[in-house]
């Protein structure tokens, strides 16, 4: 019998409960199995952070990535792989569940976006308490499931009282690296492990709750790789699933090189020594130098990730289990267009898979795939009877492993990010930006200085406004011909020649949105949804403002500071005129 948890704290303390598996969910009916007969494959999912295609040689760049290049030659490389959202939490949620983040029914998401209100997909969902996720379902179906590295799909734990309520130890970001702060990090990492186990994973180690925190905010790929190798070694005789998430390549390129100079810094504080599981850092930097590649310009991070992949491949070969292990490499989203819904360096991600027993070597795939497809694929390969209430949006990717185009495949994709929704085919893309009633009120009250933040899709500067480097970012309706305009710089939404295509794409988006049972703009009316066109004045204004990171440069004719100075000067002049008039009347008397 499943226990009903009255609050999150009770859930965190509870032991993992088994789930009754009774047939297929509605979203899984008609789910055809293409699983090859025989032994169930091991599955390793390697997820990176903020990675663009330019970081991998197999995609045509000059990056030094021999191990990923090997995977591409021995497996399949996807050119049209996408995520549905472009910040960590919703993207990772979909990789773990196989459903759009906008379908989240976690308490955190429903508290922020109650039923009947427009959804706001951002850093605001967790894995649900019913444990409908890949780790738990596979563990209930004969797999040992492991989690290593960055999570970022948990509760928001930032303030001191958040730590104290959960029995965690708070460390101020200004604290020094010391035994005390190190012990606190180690204590907290052990708690993170238990959280993942309570979510349904049977094994967890070397966990980052989210992004790295000071004073231990240096990448340590060896630390996560060591745990991954330990898990593989321990479970080499059983079918296993490993969810391995590195912190690279998040942050400025220079920070990756700088992290290499701090080998004892890790997610559990200070290490006694750096795990000897990969190429020596100095040797790796020397290789880059000989190849004329600048480590501080990004190549340290690119090749560091690749070397970790190499360690995994080597371990599989040594254990003799490589042939029946599917290893999937993917990015959680792009870097330069993070927080937007643009293709390049945004929703379009690197994705390479290798499985000697099941994937034709040297395959290049140009079909549309998405992060929601990973979990259905794993379930098929594991011959899982999906729980009846499990909600999935993805498709099984196994038909693409044959190297030939399947008879039927999807023709379009759906995307979601804060106040924006989008759909695309291979040839066309449509983006709709619609604010809720409350957001529109705030936008109309905004000064020019605060307008970019309030109009960003996720309501923040920095990562929220990277997409503003594209002049169309704030437009309410955006239509792009991807074949002629791959960088999405020419918005055709107001072009009369493309009125019919705009209507077709809007209708396609409407069909997707109707499945969410939530309003969105005029597409699905209700709740706090508002049709487009209500902030056209502000769109025109914000497009005149220069946005550089978190720095906002407002032109003088829009600046409230300039306007305020002029108003003060005018009022001072009026006061002086009134004073002179009073003096004049007094003299006349």
C-alpha positions as CSV (number, residue, x, y, z in Angstrom):
1,X,0.0,0.0,0.0
2,X,1.3,3.4,-0.9
3,X,1.7,5.8,2.0
4,X,0.3,9.3,1.7
5,X,2.8,11.9,2.9
6,X,1.3,15.0,4.5
7,X,4.3,17.2,3.9
8,X,7.7,17.3,2.3
9,X,9.6,16.8,5.5
10,X,7.7,13.5,6.2
11,X,8.5,12.4,2.6
12,X,12.2,13.1,3.1
13,X,12.3,11.0,6.3
14,X,10.3,8.1,4.8
15,X,11.9,5.0,3.4
16,X,11.5,4.3,-0.3
17,X,8.2,2.5,-0.9
18,X,7.5,0.1,-3.8
19,X,5.1,1.1,-6.5
20,X,2.4,-1.1,-7.8
21,X,3.0,-1.6,-11.5
22,X,-0.4,-2.2,-13.3
23,X,-0.2,-1.7,-17.0
24,X,0.5,1.2,-19.3
25,X,-0.3,4.9,-18.9
26,X,-2.5,6.7,-21.3
27,X,0.5,8.4,-22.9
28,X,2.1,5.0,-23.4
29,X,-0.7,3.2,-25.1
30,X,0.4,2.0,-28.5
31,X,4.0,2.2,-27.3
32,X,5.6,-0.3,-29.7
33,X,8.6,-2.3,-28.4
34,X,11.6,-2.4,-30.6
35,X,13.8,-4.0,-27.9
36,X,16.2,-6.6,-29.3
37,X,15.8,-10.1,-27.8
38,X,18.2,-11.2,-25.1
39,X,20.0,-9.7,-22.2
40,X,18.9,-6.3,-21.0
41,X,21.4,-3.6,-21.7
42,X,23.2,-1.5,-19.1
43,X,22.4,2.2,-19.6
44,X,24.7,5.2,-18.8
45,X,23.3,8.7,-19.3
46,X,26.1,11.3,-19.2
47,X,24.6,14.9,-18.9
48,X,26.7,18.0,-19.2
49,X,25.8,21.6,-18.3
50,X,25.5,24.5,-20.7
51,X,27.2,22.7,-23.6
52,X,27.2,23.9,-27.2
53,X,28.0,21.8,-30.2
54,X,31.1,23.9,-30.9
55,X,32.8,22.1,-28.0
56,X,32.9,18.7,-29.7
57,X,35.0,17.8,-32.7
58,X,32.4,15.3,-34.1
59,X,30.2,18.3,-34.8
60,X,32.9,19.9,-37.0
61,X,34.8,22.1,-34.5
62,X,38.5,22.1,-33.7
63,X,37.9,21.0,-30.1
64,X,40.0,18.1,-28.8
65,X,37.4,15.5,-28.0
66,X,38.8,12.1,-29.0
67,X,36.5,10.0,-26.8
68,X,33.3,11.7,-28.0
69,X,34.5,11.5,-31.5
70,X,35.0,7.8,-31.0
71,X,31.5,7.4,-29.7
72,X,30.2,9.1,-32.8
73,X,32.2,6.8,-35.1
74,X,31.1,3.7,-33.2
75,X,27.5,4.8,-32.6
76,X,25.1,7.5,-33.6
77,X,25.3,11.3,-33.7
78,X,22.1,13.4,-33.6
79,X,22.1,16.7,-35.5
80,X,18.5,17.6,-34.6
81,X,18.5,16.8,-30.8
82,X,16.7,19.3,-28.6
83,X,15.6,20.1,-25.1
84,X,12.2,21.5,-24.3
85,X,13.5,24.1,-21.9
86,X,16.8,26.0,-21.7
87,X,17.6,26.3,-18.0
88,X,18.8,23.5,-15.7
89,X,15.8,22.5,-13.6
90,X,13.0,22.0,-16.2
91,X,15.4,20.4,-18.7
92,X,16.8,18.0,-16.1
93,X,13.2,17.2,-14.9
94,X,12.3,16.1,-18.5
95,X,15.5,14.0,-18.7
96,X,14.5,12.2,-15.5
97,X,10.8,11.8,-16.2
98,X,10.1,11.8,-20.0
99,X,7.5,14.5,-19.7
100,X,7.4,18.2,-20.3
101,X,8.3,20.3,-17.2
102,X,5.0,22.2,-17.7
103,X,3.2,19.0,-16.7
104,X,4.9,18.9,-13.3
105,X,2.6,18.2,-10.5
106,X,5.2,18.6,-7.8
107,X,4.1,20.7,-4.8
108,X,6.7,23.4,-5.6
109,X,5.4,23.9,-9.1
110,X,1.7,23.8,-8.1
111,X,2.3,26.3,-5.3
112,X,3.7,28.8,-7.8
113,X,1.4,27.9,-10.7
114,X,-1.9,26.7,-9.2
115,X,-4.3,24.7,-11.4
116,X,-6.2,26.9,-13.8
117,X,-3.5,29.5,-14.0
118,X,-0.9,30.0,-16.8
119,X,2.2,27.9,-16.2
120,X,5.6,29.5,-15.7
121,X,8.4,26.9,-16.5
122,X,11.6,27.9,-14.7
123,X,13.6,26.8,-11.7
124,X,10.4,25.8,-9.9
125,X,9.8,22.0,-10.0
126,X,11.0,19.0,-8.2
127,X,10.7,15.2,-8.7
128,X,7.2,14.2,-7.5
129,X,6.6,12.3,-4.3
130,X,5.0,9.4,-6.1
131,X,8.4,8.7,-7.6
132,X,7.3,8.5,-11.2
133,X,10.9,8.9,-12.5
134,X,13.4,6.8,-14.4
135,X,15.4,5.9,-11.3
136,X,12.5,4.5,-9.3
137,X,10.7,2.7,-12.2
138,X,13.9,1.0,-13.5
139,X,14.8,0.0,-9.9
140,X,11.3,-1.6,-9.6
141,X,12.0,-3.5,-12.8
142,X,15.3,-5.3,-12.1
143,X,17.8,-2.5,-12.6
144,X,20.3,-1.1,-10.1
145,X,19.9,2.7,-10.5
146,X,22.6,5.1,-9.6
147,X,22.9,8.9,-9.5
148,X,26.2,10.8,-9.5
149,X,26.9,14.6,-9.8
150,X,24.7,17.6,-10.3
151,X,21.0,17.3,-9.4
152,X,19.2,20.7,-9.4
153,X,15.7,19.2,-9.5
154,X,15.2,19.4,-5.7
155,X,13.9,21.9,-3.2
156,X,15.1,25.4,-3.1
157,X,17.7,25.4,-0.3
158,X,19.4,28.7,-0.1
159,X,18.6,30.6,3.1
160,X,20.1,29.7,6.4
161,X,16.7,28.6,7.8
162,X,16.2,26.3,4.8
163,X,19.4,24.4,5.8
164,X,18.5,24.3,9.5
165,X,15.0,22.9,8.9
166,X,16.4,19.9,7.1
167,X,19.2,19.2,9.4
168,X,21.8,20.6,7.0
169,X,24.8,22.8,7.9
170,X,24.8,26.3,6.5
171,X,28.0,27.8,5.2
172,X,28.1,31.5,4.3
173,X,29.3,32.2,0.8
174,X,32.0,34.4,2.2
175,X,33.4,31.7,4.5
176,X,37.0,30.6,4.0
177,X,38.0,27.1,2.9
178,X,38.6,25.4,6.3
179,X,38.1,22.1,8.1
180,X,34.8,23.5,9.5
181,X,33.4,24.5,6.2
182,X,34.7,21.3,4.6
183,X,33.0,19.2,7.3
184,X,29.7,21.0,6.7
185,X,29.9,20.3,2.9
186,X,30.6,16.7,3.6
187,X,27.7,16.4,6.0
188,X,25.3,18.0,3.4
189,X,26.5,15.8,0.6
190,X,25.5,12.7,2.6
191,X,22.1,14.2,3.0
192,X,21.8,14.8,-0.7
193,X,22.5,11.1,-1.3
194,X,19.6,10.1,0.9
195,X,17.3,12.5,-0.8
196,X,18.1,10.8,-4.2
197,X,17.5,7.4,-2.7
198,X,14.1,8.5,-1.3
199,X,13.3,9.7,-4.8
200,X,13.8,6.1,-6.0
201,X,17.4,5.7,-7.0
202,X,19.0,2.7,-5.3
203,X,22.5,4.2,-5.2
204,X,23.8,7.8,-5.0
205,X,27.2,9.3,-4.4
206,X,29.2,12.5,-4.9
207,X,26.1,14.7,-5.4
208,X,25.9,18.5,-6.1
209,X,22.5,19.8,-5.0
210,X,22.6,22.4,-7.7
211,X,25.3,24.7,-9.0
212,X,28.5,24.8,-7.1
213,X,28.6,27.0,-4.0
214,X,31.4,29.0,-2.4
215,X,33.9,28.4,-0.9
216,X,34.1,25.1,-2.7
217,X,33.0,26.3,-6.1
218,X,35.6,24.7,-8.4
219,X,34.8,22.0,-10.8
220,X,36.2,18.5,-10.0
221,X,35.3,16.1,-12.8
222,X,37.5,13.4,-11.3
223,X,35.4,13.4,-8.1
224,X,32.2,12.6,-10.0
225,X,33.9,10.2,-12.4
226,X,35.4,8.2,-9.5
227,X,31.9,7.6,-8.1
228,X,30.6,6.6,-11.6
229,X,33.4,4.1,-12.0
230,X,32.7,2.7,-8.5
231,X,29.1,2.2,-9.3
232,X,29.9,0.4,-12.6
233,X,32.4,-1.8,-10.9
234,X,30.0,-2.8,-8.1
235,X,27.1,-3.6,-10.5
236,X,29.0,-5.1,-13.5
237,X,27.1,-8.4,-13.2
238,X,23.6,-6.8,-13.0
239,X,21.7,-4.6,-15.4
240,X,22.3,-1.1,-14.2
241,X,21.2,2.5,-15.0
242,X,23.6,5.3,-14.2
243,X,22.5,9.0,-14.3
244,X,25.8,10.9,-14.4
245,X,25.8,14.7,-14.4
246,X,28.9,16.8,-14.5
247,X,29.0,20.4,-13.4
248,X,31.0,21.3,-16.6
249,X,30.8,23.3,-18.7
250,X,28.8,25.8,-16.5
251,X,30.2,29.2,-15.9
252,X,32.7,31.4,-17.7
253,X,35.3,29.5,-19.9
254,X,38.2,30.9,-17.8
255,X,36.7,29.3,-14.6
256,X,37.2,25.8,-16.0
257,X,40.9,26.3,-16.5
258,X,41.1,28.0,-13.0
259,X,39.4,25.0,-11.4
260,X,42.2,22.7,-12.6
261,X,44.5,24.5,-10.2
262,X,42.4,23.4,-7.2
263,X,42.4,19.5,-7.3
264,X,41.3,19.0,-3.7
265,X,38.1,21.1,-3.9
266,X,35.0,19.1,-4.4
267,X,31.3,19.0,-3.7
268,X,32.0,17.4,-0.3
269,X,34.6,19.9,0.7
270,X,38.4,19.2,0.8
271,X,39.6,15.9,-0.5
272,X,42.7,14.2,0.9
273,X,43.9,13.8,-2.7
274,X,42.6,14.0,-6.3
275,X,41.1,10.7,-7.4
276,X,43.5,9.0,-9.9
277,X,40.9,8.0,-12.5
278,X,41.6,10.2,-15.5
279,X,44.4,11.8,-17.4
280,X,46.7,14.0,-15.2
281,X,45.5,17.6,-15.5
282,X,48.9,18.9,-16.3
283,X,49.3,16.3,-19.1
284,X,45.9,17.2,-20.5
285,X,46.8,20.9,-20.6
286,X,50.1,20.1,-22.3
287,X,48.2,18.2,-25.0
288,X,46.0,21.2,-25.6
289,X,49.1,23.5,-25.8
290,X,50.7,21.2,-28.4
291,X,47.5,21.4,-30.5
292,X,47.4,25.1,-30.3
293,X,44.2,25.2,-28.3
294,X,43.8,27.8,-25.6
295,X,42.6,26.2,-22.3
296,X,41.3,29.6,-21.0
297,X,39.2,30.1,-24.1
298,X,37.1,27.0,-23.3
299,X,39.2,24.1,-24.4
300,X,40.2,23.1,-20.8
301,X,36.5,22.4,-20.1
302,X,35.7,20.7,-23.4
303,X,38.6,18.3,-23.2
304,X,38.2,17.7,-19.4
305,X,34.6,16.5,-20.0
306,X,35.8,14.4,-22.9
307,X,38.5,12.8,-20.8
308,X,35.9,11.8,-18.2
309,X,33.9,10.1,-21.0
310,X,37.1,8.3,-21.9
311,X,37.4,7.0,-18.4
312,X,33.9,5.5,-18.6
313,X,34.6,3.9,-22.0
314,X,37.8,2.4,-20.7
315,X,36.1,0.9,-17.6
316,X,33.4,-0.7,-19.8
317,X,36.1,-2.2,-22.0
318,X,38.1,-3.5,-19.0
319,X,35.0,-5.2,-17.6
320,X,34.0,-6.7,-20.9
321,X,30.5,-5.1,-20.8
322,X,30.9,-2.4,-23.4
323,X,29.0,-4.3,-26.1
324,X,25.8,-4.4,-24.2
325,X,26.0,-0.9,-22.6
326,X,24.1,2.0,-24.1
327,X,26.0,5.2,-23.2
328,X,24.2,8.4,-24.0
329,X,26.0,11.8,-24.0
330,X,23.9,15.0,-24.0
331,X,23.9,18.6,-22.9
332,X,21.1,20.0,-20.7
333,X,20.8,23.1,-23.0
334,X,23.0,25.5,-24.8
335,X,25.0,28.3,-23.2
336,X,24.9,31.5,-25.3
337,X,21.1,31.4,-25.8
338,X,20.3,30.0,-22.4
339,X,16.9,31.2,-21.2
340,X,15.6,31.7,-24.7
341,X,13.9,29.3,-27.2
342,X,16.2,29.9,-30.1
343,X,17.8,26.9,-31.8
344,X,21.6,27.6,-32.0
345,X,23.3,27.3,-28.6
346,X,19.8,27.2,-27.0
347,X,17.3,24.3,-27.4
348,X,19.5,22.5,-30.0
349,X,22.0,20.3,-28.1
350,X,24.9,17.9,-28.7
351,X,23.7,14.3,-28.4
352,X,25.8,11.1,-29.1
353,X,25.0,7.5,-28.3
354,X,27.0,4.3,-28.4
355,X,25.7,0.7,-28.0
356,X,27.7,-1.8,-30.1
357,X,25.1,-4.5,-29.8
358,X,22.2,-2.3,-30.7
359,X,23.3,0.8,-32.7
360,X,24.8,0.7,-36.2
361,X,28.2,2.3,-36.1
362,X,28.8,5.6,-37.9
363,X,25.1,6.5,-38.0
364,X,24.1,10.2,-38.5
365,X,20.6,11.1,-37.6
366,X,18.7,14.2,-38.8
367,X,15.3,13.3,-37.3
368,X,13.8,15.5,-34.6
369,X,14.4,14.1,-31.1
370,X,14.0,15.7,-27.6
371,X,15.0,15.2,-24.0
372,X,11.5,13.8,-23.3
373,X,12.4,10.8,-25.5
374,X,15.2,9.4,-23.3
375,X,13.1,7.8,-20.6
376,X,10.6,6.0,-23.0
377,X,13.7,4.6,-24.8
378,X,15.2,3.3,-21.5
379,X,11.9,1.8,-20.5
380,X,11.6,0.0,-23.8
381,X,15.1,-1.4,-23.7
382,X,14.6,-2.6,-20.1
383,X,11.3,-4.2,-21.1
384,X,9.5,-2.2,-18.4
385,X,5.8,-2.4,-17.7
386,X,5.2,1.3,-17.2
387,X,3.0,2.2,-14.1
388,X,-0.5,3.1,-15.2
389,X,-0.4,6.6,-13.8
390,X,3.1,7.4,-15.2
391,X,2.8,10.4,-17.6
392,X,5.2,10.5,-20.5
393,X,5.4,12.8,-23.6
394,X,8.4,11.3,-25.3
395,X,8.9,8.7,-28.0
396,X,11.0,5.5,-28.2
397,X,14.3,6.3,-30.0
398,X,15.2,2.7,-30.8
399,X,13.8,2.8,-34.4
400,X,16.5,5.4,-35.2
401,X,19.3,3.1,-34.0
402,X,19.1,1.1,-37.2
403,X,20.6,3.8,-39.3
404,X,17.6,4.1,-41.6
405,X,14.7,6.5,-41.5
406,X,11.6,4.9,-39.8
407,X,8.4,4.7,-41.7
408,X,6.8,7.2,-39.3
409,X,8.5,9.7,-37.1
410,X,7.5,13.0,-35.5
411,X,7.3,16.1,-37.7
412,X,7.4,18.8,-35.0
413,X,8.5,19.7,-31.5
414,X,7.2,21.8,-28.6
415,X,9.2,24.1,-26.3
416,X,8.4,26.0,-23.1
417,X,10.4,28.6,-21.1
418,X,8.8,31.0,-18.6
419,X,6.3,33.2,-20.5
420,X,7.3,31.7,-23.9
421,X,6.1,28.7,-25.8
422,X,7.2,27.5,-29.2
423,X,6.8,24.8,-31.9
424,X,9.1,23.9,-34.8
425,X,9.3,21.6,-37.7
426,X,12.6,21.1,-39.6
427,X,11.7,24.1,-41.8
428,X,9.7,26.5,-39.6
429,X,9.7,27.8,-36.0
430,X,7.1,29.8,-34.2
431,X,7.6,31.5,-30.8
432,X,4.8,33.1,-28.7
433,X,5.6,35.3,-25.7
434,X,2.5,35.9,-23.5
435,X,2.6,37.4,-20.0
436,X,0.1,36.7,-17.2
437,X,-2.1,39.5,-16.0
438,X,0.1,40.0,-12.9
439,X,3.2,40.2,-15.0
440,X,1.6,42.7,-17.4
441,X,0.7,45.0,-14.5
442,X,4.3,44.9,-13.3
443,X,5.6,45.5,-16.9
444,X,3.4,48.6,-17.3
445,X,4.6,50.0,-14.0
446,X,8.3,49.3,-14.9
447,X,10.9,52.0,-15.4
448,X,13.1,51.6,-18.5
449,X,15.8,50.3,-16.2
450,X,13.7,47.5,-14.8
451,X,11.9,46.7,-18.1
452,X,14.4,44.1,-19.4
453,X,14.2,42.0,-16.2
454,X,10.4,42.1,-16.1
455,X,10.0,41.2,-19.8
456,X,12.6,38.4,-19.8
457,X,11.0,35.0,-20.3
458,X,12.0,33.9,-16.8
459,X,11.9,37.3,-15.1
460,X,15.6,37.8,-14.4
461,X,18.7,39.4,-15.9
462,X,21.8,37.6,-16.9
463,X,20.8,34.1,-18.1
464,X,17.3,35.4,-18.5
465,X,18.3,38.0,-21.1
466,X,21.0,36.3,-23.1
467,X,18.5,35.8,-25.9
468,X,18.2,39.5,-26.1
469,X,21.3,39.5,-28.3
470,X,18.7,38.5,-30.9
471,X,16.7,41.6,-31.8
472,X,13.5,39.6,-32.0
473,X,13.7,38.2,-28.5
474,X,11.0,40.3,-26.9
475,X,8.5,40.1,-29.9
476,X,5.1,38.7,-28.9
477,X,5.0,36.6,-32.2
478,X,8.0,35.3,-34.0
479,X,8.0,33.2,-37.2
480,X,11.3,32.0,-38.7
481,X,12.2,30.1,-41.9
482,X,14.9,27.8,-40.5
483,X,16.1,26.7,-43.9
484,X,16.8,30.2,-45.1
485,X,17.4,31.8,-41.6
486,X,19.0,29.2,-39.2
487,X,20.0,31.9,-36.7
488,X,16.4,33.2,-36.5
489,X,17.3,36.8,-37.2
490,X,14.5,37.6,-39.6
491,X,11.1,37.6,-37.9
492,X,8.4,36.9,-40.6
493,X,5.4,37.1,-38.3
494,X,4.1,40.4,-39.7
495,X,4.9,39.6,-43.3
496,X,1.6,39.2,-45.2
497,X,3.2,36.6,-47.5
498,X,3.6,34.2,-44.6
499,X,0.2,34.8,-42.9
500,X,-1.0,31.3,-43.7
501,X,2.2,29.7,-42.3
502,X,1.8,31.8,-39.2
503,X,-1.7,30.5,-38.8
504,X,-0.6,26.9,-39.3
505,X,2.1,27.2,-36.6
506,X,-0.3,28.9,-34.2
507,X,-2.8,26.1,-34.6
508,X,0.0,23.6,-34.0
509,X,1.0,25.4,-30.8
510,X,-2.7,25.5,-29.7
511,X,-2.9,21.7,-30.0
512,X,0.1,21.2,-27.8
513,X,-1.2,23.7,-25.2
514,X,-4.6,22.2,-25.0
515,X,-3.1,19.0,-23.7
516,X,-1.7,20.8,-20.6
517,X,-5.1,21.8,-19.2
518,X,-3.7,25.3,-18.5
519,X,-4.4,28.6,-20.1
520,X,-1.9,30.4,-22.2
521,X,-2.5,33.8,-23.8
522,X,-5.3,33.7,-26.3
523,X,-4.4,30.2,-27.4
524,X,-6.2,28.7,-24.4
525,X,-8.1,31.4,-22.5
526,X,-8.9,31.4,-18.8
527,X,-7.4,32.1,-15.4
528,X,-4.7,34.9,-15.5
529,X,-3.9,34.4,-19.2
530,X,-4.0,37.6,-21.4
531,X,-3.9,37.8,-25.2
532,X,-1.0,39.3,-27.0
533,X,-0.7,42.9,-28.0
534,X,-1.2,44.4,-24.5
535,X,2.5,45.4,-24.0
536,X,3.4,46.5,-27.6
537,X,4.5,49.9,-26.3
538,X,6.9,48.3,-23.8
539,X,8.2,45.9,-26.4
540,X,9.1,48.8,-28.6
541,X,10.8,50.5,-25.7
542,X,12.8,47.5,-24.4
543,X,14.2,46.8,-27.8
544,X,15.9,50.2,-27.6
545,X,17.7,49.3,-24.4
546,X,21.2,47.8,-24.5
547,X,21.6,44.7,-22.4
548,X,25.0,43.3,-21.5
549,X,24.9,40.5,-18.9
550,X,23.2,42.1,-15.9
551,X,24.2,45.6,-17.1
552,X,21.4,47.8,-18.5
553,X,22.2,50.8,-20.6
554,X,19.1,53.0,-21.2
555,X,19.3,55.6,-24.0
556,X,19.0,59.2,-22.7
557,X,15.6,59.8,-24.2
558,X,14.2,56.8,-22.3
559,X,16.1,57.2,-19.0
560,X,14.1,57.8,-16.0
561,X,17.2,59.3,-14.4
562,X,17.5,61.8,-17.2
563,X,13.8,62.5,-17.1
564,X,14.0,62.9,-13.3
565,X,16.8,65.4,-13.6
566,X,14.9,67.5,-16.2
567,X,11.8,67.4,-14.0
568,X,13.8,68.5,-11.0
569,X,15.4,71.4,-13.0
570,X,12.0,72.5,-14.3
571,X,10.5,72.4,-10.8
572,X,13.4,74.4,-9.4
573,X,13.0,76.9,-12.1
574,X,9.3,77.2,-11.4
575,X,10.0,77.7,-7.7
576,X,12.5,80.4,-8.5
577,X,9.9,82.1,-10.8
578,X,7.3,82.0,-8.1
579,X,9.7,83.4,-5.6
580,X,10.6,86.3,-7.9
581,X,6.9,87.0,-8.5
582,X,6.2,87.0,-4.7
583,X,9.1,89.5,-4.2
584,X,7.9,91.6,-7.1
585,X,4.3,91.8,-5.7
586,X,5.7,92.6,-2.2
587,X,7.8,95.5,-3.6
588,X,4.8,96.9,-5.5
589,X,2.9,97.0,-2.3
